[in-house]
Amino acid sequence: MAASPSIITRDVDKLAAKTGNVYQSVFVVSQRAKQIAVKTKEELTQKLAEFASNIDNLEEIFENREQIEISKFYERQPKPTALAMEEFIEDKVEFRMREEE
């Protein structure tokens, strides 16, 4: 998934229009970013768990190129906040506000 750079100017009125309040919009984006971050961390942990061993010696740690490449791949991915903002702007995020009593 391609996301735009993280430092760009956003139209606050357009963000606010989706929920009726800019703060609610930011809250929705932040919650989606948390979901993305958790999912990504779980994927990375699962892939790196394949390399885990009970007996670690120094040579294995420095020579495991595949593990390093997996880590670099995840480091190069767009930030969860950038992905969440893109999804929100493109109306790909479903949300509902709690009804006040």
C-alpha positions as CSV (number, residue, x, y, z in Angstrom):
1,M,0.0,0.0,0.0
2,A,1.5,3.3,-1.0
3,A,1.0,6.3,1.3
4,S,1.9,9.9,0.8
5,P,4.8,11.4,2.8
6,S,4.1,12.0,6.4
7,I,4.8,15.7,6.4
8,I,2.1,17.2,4.1
9,T,-0.5,19.9,4.6
10,R,-3.9,18.6,5.3
11,D,-7.2,20.5,4.9
12,V,-8.6,20.6,8.4
13,D,-12.1,21.4,7.1
14,K,-12.1,18.2,5.0
15,L,-11.0,16.1,7.9
16,A,-13.7,17.7,10.2
17,A,-16.4,17.2,7.6
18,K,-16.1,13.4,7.8
19,T,-17.1,13.3,11.5
20,G,-18.4,16.8,12.2
21,N,-15.4,17.6,14.4
22,V,-11.7,17.7,13.6
23,Y,-10.8,16.2,17.0
24,Q,-13.1,13.2,16.4
25,S,-11.5,12.7,13.0
26,V,-8.0,12.7,14.5
27,F,-9.2,10.2,17.1
28,V,-10.6,7.9,14.4
29,V,-7.3,8.1,12.5
30,S,-5.3,7.5,15.6
31,Q,-7.4,4.4,16.5
32,R,-6.9,3.0,13.0
33,A,-3.1,3.7,13.2
34,K,-3.0,1.7,16.4
35,Q,-4.7,-1.2,14.6
36,I,-2.3,-1.1,11.8
37,A,0.7,-0.9,14.1
38,V,-0.5,-3.9,16.2
39,K,-1.1,-5.9,13.0
40,T,2.3,-5.0,11.6
41,K,4.1,-5.8,14.9
42,E,2.4,-9.2,15.1
43,E,3.4,-10.0,11.5
44,L,7.0,-9.0,12.2
45,T,7.1,-10.9,15.5
46,Q,5.7,-14.0,13.8
47,K,8.3,-13.9,11.0
48,L,11.2,-13.3,13.3
49,A,10.0,-16.1,15.7
50,E,11.0,-18.5,13.0
51,F,14.6,-17.5,13.6
52,A,14.5,-17.8,17.4
53,S,16.5,-20.5,19.0
54,N,17.3,-21.3,22.6
55,I,21.0,-21.5,21.9
56,D,22.3,-18.1,20.6
57,N,25.9,-17.9,19.7
58,L,27.5,-14.7,18.4
59,E,28.2,-16.0,14.9
60,E,24.5,-16.8,14.2
61,I,23.4,-13.3,15.4
62,F,25.7,-11.5,13.0
63,E,25.3,-13.8,10.0
64,N,21.5,-14.1,9.7
65,R,21.0,-12.0,6.6
66,E,17.4,-13.1,6.0
67,Q,16.3,-11.9,9.4
68,I,18.0,-8.5,8.8
69,E,16.3,-8.2,5.4
70,I,12.9,-8.9,7.0
71,S,13.5,-6.2,9.6
72,K,14.6,-3.7,7.0
73,F,11.5,-4.4,4.9
74,Y,9.3,-3.5,7.9
75,E,11.4,-0.4,8.6
76,R,10.9,0.9,5.1
77,Q,7.1,0.6,5.2
78,P,5.1,3.7,5.6
79,K,4.2,4.8,9.1
80,P,0.9,3.5,10.5
81,T,-0.3,7.1,10.9
82,A,0.3,7.9,7.3
83,L,-1.5,4.7,6.2
84,A,-4.4,5.4,8.5
85,M,-4.7,9.0,7.3
86,E,-4.8,7.9,3.7
87,E,-7.5,5.3,4.5
88,F,-9.6,7.9,6.3
89,I,-9.3,10.5,3.5
90,E,-10.2,7.8,0.9
91,D,-13.3,6.7,3.0
92,K,-11.8,3.3,3.6
93,V,-12.2,3.4,7.4
94,E,-15.5,2.4,8.9
95,F,-16.3,4.0,12.3
96,R,-19.2,4.8,14.5
97,M,-19.4,7.3,17.4
98,R,-20.7,6.2,20.7
99,E,-24.2,7.5,21.5
100,E,-24.2,9.8,24.5
101,E,-26.8,9.0,27.1
